[in-house]
Amino acid sequence: MGAQAVRELPSFYALPAGGWRDYVTLLHLPYTAWHLSYVALGACVSSEFHPDRLVQALVAFALGLGVAAHALDEYRGRPLRTAIPDRVLLALAAGSLAAAAAVAARAALTTTPWVLALAAAGVFLVLAYNLEGWGGRFHTDRWFAVAWGAFPAFVGQWSQSLRVEPAGLAVVLAAYFISRAQRHLSRPARDLRRRVLSVSGELRYGDGRTEPLTARSLREPLEAALRALSWALPLLALAGVLARLRQV
């Protein structure tokens, strides 16, 4: 059973190791789409809606979160067990952060210089969380929910109207708590895939039936919930964007 656990792919969305597949796995596509959804949901509840600003925000977060943060995470501890060289991971992170900063600079020229302050906060969150600086103080479930839940939702709403609005704050809080729930599901699922060598025991039902406990039986309900949510949030965001586009 231990050998079988070691051979498990490191995540439910990981492709078999090697070549271009490592780069696809690196993007954590279901989770990236999930967290980009917060940007769109924040934009959709704003009193104003500017599609071009939403596109800019999505591109910046796709670069900073989808590429840079995940490249640094893989560089830091190889959780996905890819064979991407360290220098390539660092180059991907640096290039993506630079490109995200360029997108923010362009947005600042057409809106307000405060965009640059948000961009700086985003870079800080990527580096502090994924490199686990300051003794891991920022690498906690709460900071995950702030960095990849609340912050994208806030930027999505604020970038539309350039002010904080009550509906936007409600989405920020929702994104924070959904991200906390995500961590409660993903942490044990990840441990069962990557760290647990064996599971023993059984479930005993009132009718006398028994069912053996395995790493797979414990993991599958968690990952089923994560898969469902990784579809639900992007679809909800898409519905919101399509509804707002009809009003433009």
Secondary structure, 3 states (H helix, E strand, C coil): CHHHHHHCCCCCCCCCCCCHHHHHHHCCHHHHHHHHHHHHHHHHCCCCCCHHHHHHHHHHHHHHHHHHHHHHHHHHHCCCCCCCCHHHHHHHHHHHHHHHHHHHHHHHHHCCCHHHHHHHHHHHHHHHHHCCHHHHCCCCHHHHHHHHHHHHHHHHHHHHHCCCCHHHHHHHHHHHHHHHHHHHHHHHHHHHHHCCCCCCCEEECCCCCEEECCHHHHHHHHHHHHHHHHHHHHHHHHHHHHHHHCCC
